[in-house]
């Protein structure tokens, strides 16, 4: 998802208190993503159109590939962002009981 660098850090796993699941988050301290662009950041080749991020062109496949890989495992990626403070990408982990229920589908 995000390349490790001076503006990126991995947060510790967060537990909602039940002990049955753990959410894993990655937070960066970059410029942040405008609210109107958040729905599009997982689209193929989409680039944020404002600020510093618009000048730092990438190839664009990172987030769409990450989303596809997570969805292949019946998961989803949640993202929150604040301008000037950065973005947090969270991978909620399903409870183990649900994992075992779907394990035999293949």
N, CA, C and O of each residue as an XYZ file, in Angstrom:
424
protein
N       0.821     -1.185      0.000
C       0.000      0.000      0.000
C       0.866      1.250      0.000
O       0.889      1.991     -0.983
N       1.560      1.482      1.066
C       2.407      2.658      1.169
C       3.857      2.219      1.250
O       4.181      1.248      1.934
N       4.713      2.920      0.564
C       6.136      2.605      0.630
C       6.714      3.153      1.920
O       6.472      4.312      2.254
N       7.477      2.346      2.658
C       8.093      2.861      3.880
C       9.023      4.024      3.564
O       9.789      3.967      2.603
N       8.959      5.035      4.339
C       9.807      6.193      4.143
C       9.715      7.093      5.349
O       9.096      6.726      6.347
N      10.318      8.267      5.279
C      10.333      9.144      6.440
C       8.949      9.650      6.828
O       8.746     10.056      7.973
N       7.988      9.636      5.898
C       6.656     10.144      6.200
C       5.645      9.038      6.455
O       4.444      9.306      6.488
N       6.095      7.811      6.635
C       5.180      6.692      6.825
C       5.565      5.914      8.070
O       6.747      5.694      8.334
N       4.569      5.500      8.828
C       4.855      4.609      9.949
C       3.737      3.588     10.082
O       2.587      3.854      9.733
N       4.087      2.437     10.582
C       3.099      1.395     10.830
C       2.590      1.555     12.244
O       3.375      1.668     13.186
N       1.281      1.564     12.394
C       0.738      1.651     13.738
C       0.627      0.253     14.327
O       0.690     -0.744     13.608
N       0.465      0.196     15.613
C       0.303     -1.100     16.256
C      -1.109     -1.600     15.996
O      -2.024     -0.798     15.808
N      -1.299     -2.915     15.983
C      -2.647     -3.453     15.783
C      -3.596     -2.938     16.855
O      -3.223     -2.802     18.021
N      -4.813     -2.657     16.449
C      -5.822     -2.152     17.367
C      -6.866     -3.230     17.592
O      -7.330     -3.855     16.638
N      -7.234     -3.450     18.821
C      -8.262     -4.432     19.131
C      -9.521     -3.712     19.574
O      -9.450     -2.804     20.402
N     -10.683     -4.100     19.037
C     -11.923     -3.458     19.457
C     -12.371     -3.870     20.853
O     -13.435     -3.446     21.305
N     -11.582     -4.686     21.543
C     -11.909     -5.042     22.912
C     -12.504     -6.430     23.079
O     -12.628     -6.904     24.209
N     -12.874     -7.094     22.002
C     -13.486     -8.411     22.128
C     -12.450     -9.514     22.162
O     -12.742    -10.615     22.629
N     -11.243     -9.247     21.678
C     -10.218    -10.265     21.609
C     -10.393    -11.197     20.427
O      -9.579    -12.099     20.227
N     -11.448    -10.995     19.633
C     -11.733    -11.871     18.506
C     -11.176    -11.362     17.186
O     -11.086    -12.125     16.224
N     -10.806    -10.105     17.121
C     -10.278     -9.568     15.875
C      -9.300     -8.441     16.154
O      -9.283     -7.862     17.240
N      -8.491     -8.145     15.157
C      -7.494     -7.086     15.260
C      -7.544     -6.276     13.974
O      -7.567     -6.845     12.883
N      -7.561     -4.964     14.092
C      -7.478     -4.083     12.935
C      -6.027     -3.656     12.778
O      -5.387     -3.264     13.753
N      -5.503     -3.729     11.556
C      -4.131     -3.306     11.286
C      -4.196     -2.022     10.474
O      -4.860     -1.971      9.438
N      -3.509     -0.987     10.942
C      -3.534      0.316     10.280
C      -2.140      0.758      9.877
O      -1.152      0.451     10.543
N      -2.085      1.491      8.765
C      -0.856      2.142      8.319
C      -1.196      3.620      8.177
O      -2.158      3.985      7.503
N      -0.397      4.463      8.819
C      -0.644      5.901      8.813
C       0.548      6.627      8.221
O       1.697      6.303      8.524
N       0.270      7.620      7.367
C       1.358      8.464      6.876
C       1.152      9.870      7.409
O       0.048     10.233      7.814
N       2.204     10.651      7.410
C       2.132     12.021      7.912
C       2.245     13.007      6.761
O       2.766     14.111      6.923
N       1.757     12.604      5.610
C       1.825     13.449      4.422
C       0.788     14.557      4.427
O       0.260     14.939      5.471
N       0.512     15.060      3.242
C      -0.380     16.199      3.070
C      -1.847     15.869      3.322
O      -2.630     16.764      3.644
N      -2.228     14.625      3.185
C      -3.628     14.235      3.323
C      -4.322     14.214      1.973
O      -3.798     14.743      0.993
N      -5.485     13.611      1.918
C      -6.247     13.474      0.680
C      -7.561     14.222      0.846
O      -8.269     13.999      1.829
N      -7.909     15.107     -0.094
C      -9.172     15.842      0.006
C     -10.376     14.892      0.030
O     -10.369     13.861     -0.643
N     -11.401     15.240      0.803
C     -12.597     14.403      0.940
C     -13.224     14.035     -0.399
O     -13.683     12.907     -0.580
N     -13.248     14.984     -1.344
C     -13.900     14.709     -2.627
C     -13.105     13.735     -3.495
O     -13.632     13.222     -4.482
N     -11.854     13.475     -3.143
C     -11.035     12.544     -3.921
C     -10.939     11.157     -3.275
O     -10.530     10.200     -3.933
N     -11.308     11.038     -2.007
C     -11.220      9.749     -1.311
C     -11.962      8.615     -2.020
O     -11.435      7.503     -2.070
N     -13.164      8.842     -2.573
C     -13.864      7.734     -3.236
C     -13.132      7.192     -4.465
O     -13.460      6.103     -4.937
N     -12.152      7.924     -4.991
C     -11.493      7.541     -6.242
C     -10.083      6.977     -6.070
O      -9.506      6.493     -7.044
N      -9.516      7.021     -4.878
C      -8.097      6.666     -4.735
C      -7.790      5.203     -5.011
O      -6.630      4.851     -5.229
N      -8.806      4.340     -5.007
C      -8.583      2.923     -5.318
C      -8.861      2.608     -6.786
O      -8.750      1.455     -7.202
N      -9.224      3.632     -7.582
C      -9.443      3.443     -9.022
C      -8.099      3.291     -9.725
O      -7.115      3.924     -9.341
N      -8.063      2.449    -10.754
C      -6.818      2.251    -11.511
C      -6.323      3.573    -12.083
O      -7.097      4.326    -12.675
N      -5.054      3.852    -11.909
C      -4.348      5.019    -12.454
C      -4.878      6.360    -11.972
O      -4.566      7.384    -12.579
N      -5.671      6.392    -10.899
C      -6.155      7.667    -10.380
C      -5.036      8.357     -9.612
O      -4.327      7.717     -8.835
N      -4.879      9.632     -9.823
C      -3.887     10.431     -9.106
C      -4.599     11.589     -8.410
O      -5.469     12.230     -9.000
N      -4.234     11.853     -7.166
C      -4.785     12.999     -6.453
C      -4.423     14.248     -7.235
O      -3.290     14.385     -7.696
N      -5.367     15.153     -7.389
C      -5.208     16.286     -8.298
C      -4.762     17.586     -7.636
O      -4.591     18.590     -8.328
N      -4.572     17.600     -6.330
C      -4.257     18.864     -5.653
C      -2.963     18.788     -4.854
O      -2.516     17.714     -4.451
N      -2.384     19.950     -4.642
C      -1.253     20.090     -3.729
C      -0.001     19.340     -4.143
O       0.226     19.067     -5.322
N       0.803     19.017     -3.146
C       2.085     18.341     -3.352
C       1.884     17.000     -4.036
O       2.691     16.612     -4.881
N       0.823     16.289     -3.686
C       0.587     14.962     -4.254
C       0.385     15.020     -5.762
O       0.740     14.071     -6.461
N      -0.173     16.102     -6.278
C      -0.369     16.234     -7.722
C       0.969     16.378     -8.439
O       1.091     15.994     -9.602
N       1.966     16.925     -7.762
C       3.295     17.095     -8.358
C       4.128     15.820     -8.276
O       4.993     15.589     -9.122
N       3.876     15.000     -7.274
C       4.639     13.756     -7.079
C       3.922     12.620     -7.796
O       3.173     11.864     -7.177
N       4.149     12.502     -9.086
C       3.463     11.493     -9.896
C       3.986     10.097     -9.596
O       5.192      9.882     -9.478
N       3.075      9.168     -9.477
C       3.416      7.760     -9.319
C       2.823      6.996    -10.487
O       2.223      7.586    -11.385
N       2.991      5.699    -10.471
C       2.443      4.891    -11.554
C       0.985      4.546    -11.311
O       0.286      4.153    -12.245
N       0.508      4.682    -10.078
C      -0.894      4.516     -9.787
C      -1.419      3.136     -9.445
O      -2.570      3.052     -9.015
N      -0.674      2.037     -9.597
C      -1.312      0.742     -9.339
C      -1.320      0.291     -7.882
O      -2.004     -0.681     -7.562
N      -0.600      0.944     -7.001
C      -0.448      0.456     -5.632
C      -1.743      0.247     -4.874
O      -1.997     -0.861     -4.400
N      -2.569      1.270     -4.744
C      -3.808      1.131     -3.987
C      -4.823      0.224     -4.677
O      -5.463     -0.573     -3.991
N      -5.008      0.302     -6.012
C      -5.931     -0.648     -6.649
C      -5.500     -2.107     -6.470
O      -6.344     -2.980     -6.270
N      -4.209     -2.372     -6.541
C      -3.724     -3.745     -6.338
C      -3.958     -4.175     -4.892
O      -4.406     -5.294     -4.642
N      -3.659     -3.299     -3.949
C      -3.877     -3.624     -2.536
C      -5.349     -3.933     -2.280
O      -5.673     -4.902     -1.593
N      -6.235     -3.114     -2.831
C      -7.676     -3.335     -2.650
C      -8.091     -4.677     -3.247
O      -8.853     -5.419     -2.627
N      -7.602     -4.992     -4.436
C      -7.947     -6.263     -5.085
C      -7.490     -7.458     -4.253
O      -8.234     -8.424     -4.085
N      -6.267     -7.388     -3.733
C      -5.749     -8.492     -2.923
C      -6.558     -8.687     -1.643
O      -6.829     -9.817     -1.236
N      -6.935     -7.587     -1.020
C      -7.731     -7.675      0.206
C      -9.119     -8.237     -0.105
O      -9.622     -9.080      0.636
N      -9.743     -7.774     -1.198
C     -11.073     -8.253     -1.556
C     -11.068     -9.731     -1.953
O     -12.065    -10.424     -1.752
N      -9.969    -10.216     -2.509
C      -9.868    -11.641     -2.831
C      -9.970    -12.510     -1.576
O     -10.308    -13.691     -1.648
N      -9.674    -11.905     -0.436
C      -9.749    -12.620      0.841
C     -10.977    -12.181      1.635
O     -11.003    -12.304      2.860
N     -11.983    -11.674      0.948
C     -13.250    -11.230      1.524
C     -13.064    -10.122      2.553
O     -13.803    -10.058      3.535
N     -12.095     -9.262      2.341
C     -11.856     -8.152      3.246
C     -12.147     -6.819      2.576
O     -12.678     -6.775      1.466
N     -11.804     -5.753      3.244
C     -11.951     -4.409      2.686
C     -10.919     -3.487      3.324
O     -10.377     -3.775      4.390
N     -10.662     -2.374      2.647
C      -9.735     -1.357      3.156
C     -10.554     -0.124      3.509
O     -11.390      0.330      2.728
N     -10.302      0.403      4.689
C     -10.969      1.630      5.125
C      -9.909      2.729      5.144
O      -8.784      2.491      5.583
N     -10.253      3.926      4.673
C      -9.290      5.029      4.665
C      -9.925      6.272      5.276
O     -11.078      6.604      5.002
N      -9.140      6.952      6.114
C      -9.522      8.262      6.631
C      -8.354      9.198      6.352
O      -7.199      8.771      6.332
N      -8.654     10.462      6.139
C      -7.594     11.409      5.819
C      -7.988     12.808      6.260
O      -9.158     13.186      6.209
N      -6.994     13.569      6.694
C      -7.198     14.969      7.047
C      -6.119     15.787      6.369
O      -4.933     15.474      6.471
N      -6.533     16.834      5.680
C      -5.588     17.714      5.002
C      -4.605     18.270      6.029
O      -5.005     18.759      7.086
N      -3.323     18.189      5.706
C      -2.276     18.689      6.583
C      -1.848     17.722      7.678
O      -0.886     17.991      8.398
N      -2.554     16.592      7.814
C      -2.210     15.653      8.882
C      -1.918     14.248      8.383
O      -1.332     13.454      9.118
N      -2.304     13.918      7.164
C      -2.006     12.597      6.632
C      -3.220     11.702      6.495
O      -4.359     12.141      6.653
N      -2.955     10.431      6.196
C      -4.008      9.451      5.929
C      -3.746      8.171      6.709
O      -2.602      7.832      7.011
N      -4.821      7.473      7.027
C      -4.724      6.177      7.693
C      -5.505      5.154      6.883
O      -6.684      5.347      6.586
N      -4.833      4.061      6.529
C      -5.444      2.950      5.811
C      -5.566      1.797      6.803
O      -4.578      1.387      7.412
N      -6.779      1.278      6.962
C      -7.032      0.227      7.945
C      -7.557     -1.023      7.262
O      -8.438     -0.964      6.404
N      -6.995     -2.154      7.661
C      -7.440     -3.464      7.189
C      -8.104     -4.167      8.366
O      -7.419     -4.749      9.207
N      -9.436     -4.117      8.434
C     -10.110     -4.831      9.520
C     -10.031     -6.334      9.269
O     -10.274     -6.797      8.155
N      -9.703     -7.067     10.276
C      -9.617     -8.522     10.160
C     -10.934     -9.135     10.621
O     -11.476     -8.753     11.658
N     -11.436    -10.072      9.857
C     -12.685    -10.730     10.211
C     -12.504    -11.596     11.454
O     -11.415    -12.109     11.710
N     -13.575    -11.752     12.217
C     -13.492    -12.678     13.350
C     -13.152    -14.083     12.858
O     -13.563    -14.469     11.764
N     -12.417    -14.837     13.640
C     -11.979    -16.171     13.245
C     -13.140    -17.092     12.907
O     -13.002    -17.917     12.005
N     -14.277    -16.991     13.587
C     -15.416    -17.866     13.291
C     -15.855    -17.702     11.843
O     -16.165    -18.690     11.178
N     -15.885    -16.477     11.347
C     -16.279    -16.242      9.958
C     -15.243    -16.798      8.998
O     -15.598    -17.285      7.924
N     -13.962    -16.736      9.365
C     -12.915    -17.286      8.516
C     -13.137    -18.781      8.323
O     -13.050    -19.280      7.202
N     -13.420    -19.488      9.390
C     -13.620    -20.932      9.299
C     -14.881    -21.280      8.514
O     -14.917    -22.310      7.841
N     -15.916    -20.441      8.585
C     -17.145    -20.693      7.836
C     -16.911    -20.616      6.338
O     -17.527    -21.371      5.586
N     -16.033    -19.720      5.879
C     -15.797    -19.532      4.446
C     -14.614    -20.337      3.936
O     -14.362    -20.374      2.732
N     -13.896    -20.973      4.829
C     -12.683    -21.689      4.457
C     -12.937    -22.799      3.437
O     -12.076    -23.059      2.596
N     -14.074    -23.447      3.489
C     -14.362    -24.581      2.619
C     -15.074    -24.196      1.328
O     -15.549    -25.079      0.614
N     -15.163    -22.925      1.009
C     -15.842    -22.490     -0.209
C     -15.062    -22.809     -1.469
O     -15.662    -22.922     -2.538
N     -13.758    -22.958     -1.385
C     -12.953    -23.188     -2.578
C     -12.950    -24.592     -2.982
O     -12.314    -24.947     -3.974
